[in-house]
Structure formats: structure tokens, C-alpha cells
């Protein structure tokens, strides 16, 4: 394939050259900004955009002399397919960067605030499918005269994006008998301290009768951690290791309003997770399962958690360590994809203060957290 490099003053000029020379089907392979010297010793350098592109169609060979058949290299050398795969991944990353910086649709041009928001969301890492749905929703709404004349288009369009995520107050869900909440998640996401915050808020602020059950017999000191909170708050605590022991503990707490069940951290990629969950919870009635995830986790780990723990019917997602994570975009992407509702955030280590019911306004602030850091300065 023959490649060609173009140098221009800005990306728009470079793209125009590419389209004129290679046609509208040309593919941008890389883009970078470089400094080029100008004539005169004291004159400053000029920054130019350098774009490498190729025609989408296969480029015809000028002669058979240009064709070089591939022959295998020495044993242990890297295969061309490996190098090609790495180059393709690099191209994808470059194209994503290009689209993120220079890719708002043309109809967005008259709306400066929306264009700036588009760039901010793209740089934040919102998934492409979510961005396309949001743009389509915004474009459709802008055709309405009432929405199109909205004084604060940025705030209005951000609300449209927040509607991609469901927010639920688990206290308002209809249920008979005591509420029985289990907390599922990987090791270290903060399940136990989240339970402590919920327990104390429910007991002393909502005036509910609360009980605690610990199934965390795997992690060293797991049950002792929850037992310490139980002693301090004066709440009843039971421990269990099997489904029959869990059923017995639930029966003893049948007169309470809320029962919080701590579980050991599990590997969401474990193929035996479904069997483990069924052996532990089985057909016990009335259980509401809540997935606990941390904003400090890599998005790949978040994907595994949402997919893995979905073997159980999840009532909501609780997001922890909001104060420690750079932003919440990874969690946001997974919430949109999985359609699991969010119920709570934890915003610090204080018990029980640093626990908040979720709402879409707070979610918007967390999504663009670099612009809202003052909220978390204590």
C-alpha cells in the first residue's frame, strides 16, 4: 500500500488536501503536530499538522517490480501479522484521538457550548455508542422550537445524557417483610464499610431496626471488621458460611426492618461464580442483590464485574471511592451498557457521613469531575 503525508496549517486544511488527492474514501492513518522552522534567524518556528493517509481501495502496483513476496524470517523472529496487529491498534487509537479532537458533526457547529461539551465528553472517554445515541437525541430535540431556544443548551443536553443511566432509591421499592440486601463485588471495593455506613444511617437517621449478617469467612479479618461496627453501633450481628446457616440467621431477624448481608469478594471471571452464588443464596426469598464497584478500578475490571455478577438479578449498583477516583466515566459507561440502576455513592471514609443517595445532577458533576474538584475538598 502506498502512503502519502500531507503538511498543513490546521487539521481542516490537511483533510481537504487528503480528500482532493486521494478522494473521499481515503483513510487517515496518523496525525501529529510538529514545529517547522521559518526563514530568518530570529523568526519563531511555525506549528504544522502532519497527516499520513492512504486510499481506501487497494492501490494498484506500478509494475511487477514493486511486488515482493513474503518469505519467513529466522526462527524466533516476530511474525508480520503481529506487527500489523500492533500497527492497526495504534491506528485505531490515533483515529479515536482525531475524531475526539476534530470530529463533532457539522450540525453542531452553530452551538458553541454543545461543541465544547462534545469535546469534553469525548476526551473523558464516553463510549462511542453512548455518544451517538446522545447526539441523535440532542439533534432531534433541537428541531423542536422550544428546546432549540433553550437558554442553557449545555445544561439541558447534559441532562439528556444523564437519562442514559437509571437512578433508583432502594428504600422506595415495594417489598413485603424486612428488606434483605446482599452486597456483591470483587475484593477490596469497599463492601464492608459501605454496609456500616448504610446500617448506621438506617438505624439512627431513618429509625429502622437493622441487623447484620457476615458471609465473609474467606478474607482474613473480614467478619471481625463488620463485628467492630456492630459493637460500636449496638446492632445485632450473625455469621454464616452456608445457605442453611444464612436461612437460619434470616429467620431470627424476621422482625427487623433491614438486614444487610456482607459477602466475600469474588472473582467475576470465575466460571464457577454462578454455581457459588446459587449454593450460597439458592431460592431464598426476598433477597435484593446490590453490586458494589469502585471508581479506582480499570474499565476492563469494571466490565468484568458488571458482566460476571449479572449472573444474579441485580437491584442496583453502589459506586464507592468516588473521592479517590479521577472520574466516574468507566462506571458510567458500564451503567449505560448494562442498564443496571445506580443507588448510592460513597465519597470518603467517614462513617456514616460519606454516603449519598444517587441523583442525576451529582452524576453529571462526577462525570466531568476535573471541573468539579472543589466539591470533594474538605
MARPA-470039 format. One line per 8 residues: their letters; for each residue x, y, z of C-alpha. Coordinates in steps of 0.2 Angstrom, whole numbers, plus 2048, in hexadecimal, padded with zeros to 3 digits. Each point is the difference from the previous one (the first is absolute). Last residue first. Layout:
BEGIN
a) X/Y/Z  ...;
END
This chain:
BEGIN
xxxxxxxx) 7BF/85F/908  804/802/7EE  7F4/7F4/7F7  7F4/80D/7F8  80F/80B/7FB  805/7F3/7F3  7F2/804/7F5  808/803/7EF;
xxxxxxxx) 80B/7F1/801  7F0/7F6/805  7F8/801/7EF  7F7/7F0/804  7FF/803/812  7F6/811/7FD  7F4/7F7/7F4  7FD/7F2/80D;
xxxxxxxx) 7FD/80D/80E  7F2/807/7F5  7F9/7EF/7FB  7FE/7FB/812  807/7F2/80B  7FD/7FF/813  80F/805/809  80D/7F8/80C;
xxxxxxxx) 80E/809/808  7F8/805/810  7FE/7EE/808  80E/7FD/803  80E/80B/7F9  80B/7F7/7F3  7FB/80B/7F1  7F4/803/7F2;
xxxxxxxx) 7F5/7F0/7FF  7F3/801/7F3  7EF/7F8/800  7F2/7F9/7F5  805/7FD/7EE  7F5/7F7/7F4  806/7F1/7F6  7FE/804/7ED;
xxxxxxxx) 80F/7F5/7FC  807/80C/7F3  7FC/810/807  805/7FB/812  810/7F9/7F8  805/811/7F8  7FC/809/80F  80B/7F5/80B;
xxxxxxxx) 80E/804/7F4  7FC/812/800  800/803/813  80F/80B/801  812/801/807  7FB/7F3/80E  804/803/812  7F1/80B/805;
xxxxxxxx) 7F4/7F4/7F7  806/7F2/80A  7F0/7F6/7FE  7F3/7FE/7F3  7F0/7F6/806  7F7/7F7/7F2  7EE/7FB/800  7F3/7F2/802;
xxxxxxxx) 80C/7F3/7F7  7F8/7EF/7FB  80F/7F4/802  80B/7FA/7F2  802/813/7FD  80F/7FE/80C  80B/7FB/7F2  7FB/80D/7F3;
xxxxxxxx) 800/80F/80B  810/7FB/809  809/7FB/7F0  7FC/811/7F8  806/809/810  810/7F6/7FF  803/806/7EE  7FB/812/805;
xxxxxxxx) 80E/800/80C  7FB/801/813  802/810/80A  7ED/804/7FD  7FC/7F1/80B  7F2/7F4/7FD  7F2/7F8/80C  7F2/7F6/7F8;
xxxxxxxx) 7F0/800/80A  7F6/7F0/802  7EE/801/807  7FB/7F0/809  7EE/7FD/803  7FF/7ED/7FF  80F/7F4/802  800/7F6/7F0;
xxxxxxxx) 812/7FC/800  80A/80E/80A  811/7F7/803  7FF/7F1/7F5  7F9/80B/7F2  80E/80D/802  80D/7F3/7FF  7F8/7F7/7F1;
xxxxxxxx) 800/811/7F7  812/804/805  807/7F0/7F9  806/807/7F0  80A/80C/80A  802/811/7F7  7F6/80A/80D  80D/7FA/80D;
xxxxxxxx) 7F7/801/811  802/80B/80F  7F7/7F8/80F  7EE/805/804  7F9/80D/80C  7ED/7FE/803  7F6/80F/806  7EF/7FD/808;
xxxxxxxx) 7F4/80E/801  7EF/802/809  802/7F3/80E  7F4/7F3/806  806/7F2/7F4  811/801/808  801/7EE/807  7F9/7F9/7EF;
xxxxxxxx) 80E/809/7F7  80D/7F8/80B  7F9/7EF/7FC  7FF/803/7EE  812/805/800  805/7F1/80A  7F7/7F5/7F3  808/809/7F2;
xxxxxxxx) 812/7FD/807  80D/80A/809  7F6/80B/80C  804/80E/80C  7F3/80A/80A  801/812/806  7F3/80A/80A  803/813/801;
xxxxxxxx) 807/809/80F  809/80D/7F5  811/7FD/806  7FE/7EE/802  7F9/7FE/7EF  80E/80A/7F8  80D/7F5/808  7F7/7F0/7FA;
xxxxxxxx) 801/807/7EE  813/800/801  800/7F0/80A  7F7/7F7/7F2  80D/804/7F3  80F/7FE/80B  809/7F5/7F4  7F5/7FF/7F0;
xxxxxxxx) 7F7/7F0/7FE  7F2/800/80D  7F7/80E/7F9  7EE/7FA/802  7FD/80E/80D  7EE/804/805  7FA/810/807  7F0/806/808;
xxxxxxxx) 7F7/810/7FF  7F0/807/809  7FC/810/7F7  801/812/807  804/808/7EF  80F/80A/808  806/7F4/80D  7FD/7EF/7FA;
xxxxxxxx) 7FF/803/7ED  80F/80C/800  80A/7F4/80C  7FC/7F1/7F5  804/809/7EF  811/806/806  804/7EF/807  7FB/7F7/7F0;
xxxxxxxx) 80B/80C/7F6  80E/7FC/80C  7FE/7EE/7FC  7FE/801/7ED  80F/80B/7FD  806/7FB/7EF  80F/7F5/807  7FB/7EF/7FA;
xxxxxxxx) 7F4/800/7F2  7ED/803/802  7F0/7FB/807  7F6/808/80E  7F0/7F7/806  7F1/80A/806  7F1/7F9/809  7F2/80C/803;
xxxxxxxx) 7F4/7F9/80D  7EF/7FB/7FC  7F7/803/7EF  809/80B/7F3  7FC/80F/7F5  810/809/7FB  801/811/809  80E/7FD/80B;
xxxxxxxx) 80B/7FA/7F1  800/812/7F9  803/7FD/7EE  80A/809/7F2  7FF/7FA/7EE  80F/806/7F5  7FE/806/7EE  7F5/80E/807;
xxxxxxxx) 810/808/805  804/804/7EE  7F0/809/7FD  804/80A/811  810/805/7F8  7F7/806/7F1  7F6/80C/80B  80F/806/80A;
xxxxxxxx) 809/804/7F0  7F1/808/7F7  7FD/80C/80E  7F4/80D/7F8  7F5/7F3/7F7  7FB/807/7F0  803/7EF/7F7  7F6/7F8/80D;
xxxxxxxx) 7F0/80A/7FD  802/800/7ED  802/7ED/7FF  80D/7FC/7F3  80D/801/80F  7F7/7F1/807  805/7F5/7F2  812/805/7FF;
xxxxxxxx) 802/7FE/813  7F9/7EE/800  80A/7FC/7F1  810/807/808  7FC/7F6/810  7FE/7F0/7F7  810/803/7F6  809/804/810;
xxxxxxxx) 7FA/7F0/809  806/7F6/7F1  811/808/800  803/7FD/812  803/80F/80C  813/802/802  802/811/809  808/806/7F0;
xxxxxxxx) 7F0/7FD/7F7  7F5/807/80D  80B/810/801  800/802/7ED  7ED/7FE/7FF  7FE/80C/80E  80A/80D/7F6  7F5/7FD/7F1;
xxxxxxxx) 7F0/802/80A  806/810/807  804/807/7EF  7F0/7FB/7F8  800/806/7ED  80D/7F2/7FD  7F5/7F1/806  7F9/7FD/7EF;
xxxxxxxx) 811/7FC/7F9  803/7F1/80B  80E/802/80E  80F/7F7/7FA  810/80B/802  807/7FB/811  7F6/7F0/804  801/7FB/7EE;
xxxxxxxx) 812/802/7FF  803/7F7/811  7F5/7F2/7FA  80A/7FF/7F0  810/800/809  7FA/7F2/80B  7FA/7F6/7F2  811/802/7F6;
xxxxxxxx) 809/7FA/80F  7F5/7F0/801  803/7FE/7ED  813/802/803  800/7F3/80E  7F6/7F4/7F5  80C/803/7F1  80F/7FC/80B;
xxxxxxxx) 7F9/7F0/806  7FB/7FB/7EE  811/803/7FA  806/7F2/80C  80E/805/80C  810/7F6/7FF  802/7F0/80A  805/7F5/7F1;
xxxxxxxx) 808/80B/7F2  7F4/809/7F5  7F3/7F9/7F5  7FF/806/7EE  7F3/80D/7FA  800/803/7ED  806/811/7FB  7F5/809/7F3;
xxxxxxxx) 807/811/7FA  809/7F8/7F1  7EF/7FA/7FA  7FC/812/7FB  7F7/80F/805  7F7/7F6/80D  7ED/805/802  7FB/807/811;
xxxxxxxx) 7F3/7F6/809  7F1/80B/803  7FF/80B/810  80E/80B/7F9  80D/804/80D  804/80D/80D  80E/808/80A  7FC/811/808;
xxxxxxxx) 80C/80D/806  7F9/80F/809  80B/80F/800  807/80B/80E  80B/80F/7FA  811/803/807  804/812/806  809/80D/7F5;
xxxxxxxx) 811/805/807  80B/7F7/7F4  7F6/803/7F1  7F7/7F4/7F5  7F3/7F5/80A  803/7F0/80A  7F3/7F3/800  7F8/7FA/811;
xxxxxxxx) 7F6/7F0/800  7EE/7FA/804  7FB/7EF/7FD  7F4/7F6/7F6  800/7ED/7FB  7F7/7F4/7F4  7F2/80B/7F9  7F7/7F5/7F3;
xxxxxxxx) 7FB/807/7EF  7EE/7FC/7FA  7FD/813/7FC  80D/800/7F2  813/7FE/801  806/811/7FA  7F2/80B/804  7FA/7F7/80F;
xxxxxxxx) 812/800/808  802/812/7FC  7F0/805/808  804/7F5/80F  810/80A/802  7F7/811/7FF  7F4/7FA/80D  80E/7F9/80C;
xxxxxxxx) 809/811/800  80F/809/7F7  803/7F1/7F5  80D/7F2/7FD  7FA/7F1/7F6  808/7EF/800  7FC/7F2/7F3  7FF/7ED/802;
xx) 802/7F3/7F3  7F9/7EF/804;
END
